[in-house]
Amino acid sequence: MELTPRLAGTVALLALLPAIVFGLTKNPLAGGVTAVNVLLISVVIYLLMSPTEGGHGHESEHDAEHEHTA
């Protein structure tokens, strides 16, 4: 099974469950801060794993032009 950005983000969001339970049962402020942190980390994981334009293995126009003139 390949780990896709969507799957990685979804797995990271599972950490919201204990954060919400903690916020509801112990300390609402700490639970809220933890939930925001989990959301931020989930978004970062999704963005880091998403494909990017001009990523590895792709030749840019500048590289191709420079290679042909050399």
N, CA and C of each residue as an Amber inpcrd file, in Angstrom:
protein
   210
   0.8440000  -1.1820000   0.0000000   0.0000000   0.0000000   0.0000000
   0.8880000   1.2440000   0.0000000   0.6210000   2.1280000  -0.9290000
   1.3930000   3.3670000  -1.0460000   0.7900000   4.4300000  -0.1270000
   1.6550000   5.1690000   0.5310000   1.2060000   6.2340000   1.4300000
   1.0210000   7.5070000   0.6180000  -0.2120000   7.8420000   0.3280000
  -0.5310000   9.0310000  -0.4530000  -0.6810000  10.2350000   0.4770000
  -0.5970000  11.4560000  -0.0670000  -0.7890000  12.6450000   0.7820000
  -2.1460000  12.6460000   1.4830000  -3.1700000  12.2140000   0.7800000
  -4.5140000  12.1960000   1.3760000  -4.5660000  11.2270000   2.5550000
  -3.9720000  10.0440000   2.3910000  -3.9690000   9.0500000   3.4690000
  -3.1230000   9.5240000   4.6530000  -1.9730000  10.1190000   4.3690000
  -1.1090000  10.6130000   5.4490000  -1.8050000  11.7200000   6.2360000
  -2.4760000  12.6250000   5.5350000  -3.2040000  13.6930000   6.2170000
  -4.3440000  13.1590000   7.0610000  -5.0320000  12.1300000   6.5340000
  -6.1430000  11.5290000   7.2750000  -5.6450000  10.8230000   8.5280000
  -4.5530000  10.0940000   8.4110000  -3.9780000   9.4130000   9.5770000
  -3.5440000  10.4450000  10.6190000  -2.9400000  11.5420000  10.1640000
  -2.5190000  12.5870000  11.0970000  -3.7260000  13.2050000  11.8090000
  -4.8370000  13.3050000  11.1120000  -6.0390000  13.8810000  11.7320000
  -6.6310000  12.9740000  12.8130000  -6.2660000  11.7060000  12.8240000
  -6.7450000  10.8140000  13.8840000  -6.2650000  11.2820000  15.2600000
  -5.2000000  12.0450000  15.2970000  -4.7020000  12.5760000  16.5720000
  -5.6590000  13.6150000  17.1590000  -6.6240000  14.0640000  16.3720000
  -7.6190000  14.9980000  16.9110000  -8.5030000  14.3320000  17.9640000
  -8.7540000  13.0550000  17.8100000  -9.6620000  12.3720000  18.7440000
  -9.1960000  12.4590000  20.1970000  -7.9630000  12.0670000  20.5080000
  -7.5460000  12.2060000  21.9120000  -7.4430000  13.6700000  22.3590000
  -7.1220000  14.5600000  21.4370000  -7.0520000  15.9810000  21.8040000
  -8.4300000  16.5060000  22.1870000  -9.4430000  16.0960000  21.4410000
 -10.8080000  16.5330000  21.7460000 -11.2830000  15.9270000  23.0650000
 -11.0140000  14.6470000  23.2650000 -11.4010000  13.9910000  24.5210000
 -10.7210000  14.6730000  25.7060000  -9.4230000  14.9630000  25.5720000
  -8.7050000  15.6500000  26.6530000  -9.3210000  17.0220000  26.9110000
  -9.6320000  17.7480000  25.8280000 -10.2200000  19.0720000  25.9870000
 -11.5720000  19.0490000  26.6640000 -12.3480000  18.0200000  26.3700000
 -13.6870000  17.9270000  26.9640000 -13.6560000  17.4340000  28.4060000
 -12.6530000  16.6340000  28.7520000 -12.6570000  16.0290000  30.0920000
 -11.7250000  16.7150000  31.0930000 -10.6240000  17.2860000  30.6390000
  -9.6320000  17.8160000  31.5790000  -9.4750000  19.3390000  31.4820000
  -8.9330000  19.8000000  30.3710000  -8.5780000  21.2030000  30.2430000
  -8.9570000  21.7060000  28.8480000 -10.0430000  22.4770000  28.7410000
 -10.5000000  22.9250000  27.4280000  -9.4660000  23.7640000  26.6570000
  -8.7270000  24.6030000  27.3530000  -7.7380000  25.4390000  26.6740000
  -6.6130000  24.5890000  26.0900000  -6.1030000  23.6720000  26.8820000
  -5.0340000  22.7930000  26.3940000  -5.5400000  21.9030000  25.2630000
  -6.7590000  21.4250000  25.3490000  -7.3400000  20.6090000  24.2770000
  -7.4910000  21.4020000  22.9880000  -7.8950000  22.6640000  23.1200000
  -8.0360000  23.5210000  21.9360000  -6.7010000  23.8110000  21.2790000
  -5.6970000  24.1240000  22.0860000  -4.3590000  24.3910000  21.5520000
  -3.8070000  23.1400000  20.8750000  -4.0100000  21.9990000  21.4990000
  -3.5430000  20.7350000  20.9270000  -4.2500000  20.4500000  19.6080000
  -5.5440000  20.6910000  19.5450000  -6.3020000  20.4580000  18.3110000
  -5.7980000  21.3520000  17.1790000  -5.5170000  22.6150000  17.4830000
  -4.9750000  23.5250000  16.4610000  -3.6140000  23.0300000  15.9880000
  -2.7710000  22.5830000  16.9070000  -1.4630000  22.0520000  16.5280000
  -1.5960000  20.8140000  15.6410000  -2.5270000  19.9390000  15.9730000
  -2.7460000  18.7390000  15.1580000  -3.1850000  19.1320000  13.7520000
  -4.0710000  20.1050000  13.6420000  -4.5190000  20.5580000  12.3250000
  -3.3570000  21.1440000  11.5160000  -2.5440000  21.9660000  12.1510000
  -1.3900000  22.5440000  11.4570000  -0.4200000  21.4640000  10.9860000
  -0.1310000  20.5160000  11.8380000   0.7920000  19.4360000  11.4800000
   0.2070000  18.5900000  10.3540000  -1.0890000  18.3290000  10.3830000
  -1.7270000  17.5530000   9.3240000  -1.6260000  18.2490000   7.9770000
  -1.8380000  19.5560000   7.9720000  -1.7280000  20.3240000   6.7200000
  -0.2920000  20.3010000   6.2140000   0.6700000  20.4510000   7.1000000
   2.0770000  20.4360000   6.6980000   2.4570000  19.0690000   6.1240000
   2.0120000  17.9960000   6.7560000   2.2910000  16.6540000   6.2350000
   1.6860000  16.4970000   4.8480000   0.4610000  16.9550000   4.6680000
  -0.1900000  16.8620000   3.3580000   0.6040000  17.6350000   2.3100000
   1.0000000  18.8520000   2.6360000   1.7350000  19.6790000   1.6690000
   3.1180000  19.1140000   1.3690000   3.7980000  18.5880000   2.3780000
   5.1320000  18.0260000   2.1610000   5.0940000  16.7800000   1.2860000
   4.0290000  16.0070000   1.3910000   3.9470000  14.7700000   0.6250000
   3.3030000  14.9460000  -0.7400000   2.6930000  16.1060000  -0.9890000
   2.0480000  16.3430000  -2.2710000   3.0890000  16.5450000  -3.3600000
   2.7710000  16.1040000  -4.5790000   3.7080000  16.3310000  -5.6840000
   3.8290000  17.8260000  -5.9870000   5.0140000  18.2270000  -6.3980000
   5.2360000  19.6270000  -6.7210000   5.5970000  19.7700000  -8.1890000
   5.3360000  20.9230000  -8.7320000   5.6920000  21.2040000 -10.1110000
   7.2000000  21.3860000 -10.2010000   7.8300000  20.7220000 -11.1450000
   9.2780000  20.8350000 -11.2970000  10.0380000  20.0810000 -10.2360000
   9.4370000  19.0120000  -9.7090000  10.0900000  18.2310000  -8.6650000
  11.2000000  17.3690000  -9.2270000  11.6650000  16.4300000  -8.4410000
  12.7630000  15.5500000  -8.8280000  12.4230000  14.7890000 -10.1020000
  13.4180000  14.6460000 -10.9500000  13.2350000  13.8680000 -12.1570000
  12.6510000  14.6400000 -13.3210000  12.3400000  15.8980000 -13.1010000
  11.7940000  16.7190000 -14.1760000  12.8360000  17.7350000 -14.5980000
  12.9790000  17.8740000 -15.8820000  13.9500000  18.8250000 -16.4140000
  13.2440000  20.1490000 -16.6700000  13.7710000  21.2140000 -16.1260000
  13.1530000  22.5180000 -16.3350000  13.5390000  23.0680000 -17.6990000
  12.8070000  24.0730000 -18.1610000  13.1060000  24.6860000 -19.4590000
  14.5030000  25.2910000 -19.4620000  14.8910000  25.9150000 -18.3560000
  16.2110000  26.5360000 -18.2670000  17.3080000  25.4880000 -18.3960000
  17.1480000  24.3460000 -17.7050000  18.1490000  23.2790000 -17.7860000
  18.2440000  22.7160000 -19.1990000  17.0930000  22.5060000 -19.8340000
  17.0890000  21.9460000 -21.1850000  17.7350000  22.9140000 -22.1630000
  17.4430000  24.2030000 -22.0200000  18.0310000  25.2210000 -22.9170000
  19.5320000  25.2960000 -22.7140000  19.9810000  25.2640000 -21.4680000
  21.4100000  25.3440000 -21.1720000  22.1470000  24.1130000 -21.6960000
  21.5010000  22.9730000 -21.6110000  22.1230000  21.7250000 -22.0580000
  22.3080000  21.7170000 -23.5810000  21.3310000  22.2730000 -24.3090000
  21.4090000  22.2800000 -25.7650000  22.4270000  23.2680000 -26.2880000
  22.6850000  24.3370000 -25.5660000  23.6440000  25.3440000 -26.0330000
  25.0770000  24.9590000 -25.6830000  25.2570000  24.0510000 -24.7590000
  26.6060000  23.6880000 -24.3160000  27.2940000  22.7310000 -25.2370000
